Amino acid sequence: MAQKEVVKETLRNEYDPLTEIRKRDQEKIEEKKKAQNKKHKKFLISLTIVCLIIAGYFSLDFSKVQNIIVIGNDYLSKEMVSELAGVNYESRAVLVFPSFVEKHLENNPMIEKATITVDMDRQVTIKVAMKKALGYFWHNDAPYILLSDGSSVFLVNDLNSAITNLPLIRDDTSDADLKLLTSAMKDLAPKTIAGIAEIWRYHASYDDHMYRFLMNNGNQVFTNFESVALLENYNNIVSQAGLQNSCVILSAATLSGYLRSCEELNNEEKAALLAEGSSES
């Protein structure tokens, strides 16, 4: 009997069901690890291939922006808008993200809205809607651009090209006067504004808000805030009369303009300024 018990005990030790189960589970785990390792290796190989393809693509000129079109840049040069957008001919077309570039451009105080498109030919189109500028002036020895919404923008270097088509506002640039001038000029077409060289106060008039507009062609236009809108007809008035180096008075009452001697007007202003000086002393 004792020998039989020993044999049974030996058989139990040689075949333990739990041990066999653990062994099979361990084998399955090892197989899974091997499969995962294979997948991991395949992934790393695929990732390496993709990285090499991307690196190769970006090393070629084929990936660069081929053409840049700028639309609506009334006051800024194409080069300046491209610089503000951060897009040039070294930029990679696939890395030009329209929403990012649009927000970046709209941070510029002169730009109302920007729209960027990138087509399959690697052409970048930058369309900007710019705030309307009326002129520029100096305040506390610093230059500013007056906008049609009544705000003023400090004239930093990247806006220097904007003033080439804008008149210089002389004399009094108080907030009240600038507000009135903005209200009077905001509906003028950019082409009309570009024809004005300088804006001066005219001191000889009974109207405290009478201005002298020095035009680029040498003519002078005298008008108050109520008749500034008639500047839209200035070219017609000048062309019909064949005027050059002449003085035109715009009248809101008659909705027209008439001529006066520039010499007389200048003399009247000199007399008015002398009278003001005498009264102040």
Buried (B, 14 or more C-beta within 10 A) or exposed (E): EEEEEEEEEEEEEEEEEEEEEEEEEEEEEEEEEEEEEEEEEEEEEEEEEEEEEEEEEEEEEEBBBEEBEBEBBBBBBEEBBBEBBEBEEEBEBEEBEBEEBBEBBBEBBBBBEBBBEBEEEBBBBBBBBBBBBBBBBEBEEEBBBBBBEEEBBEBEEBBEBBBEBBBBBBBEBEEEBBEBBBEBBBEBEBEBBBBBBBBBBBBBBEEEBBBBBBBEBEBBBBBBBBBBBBBEBBBEBBEEEEBEEBBBBBBBEEEBBEEBEBEEBBEBBEEBEEEEEEEEE
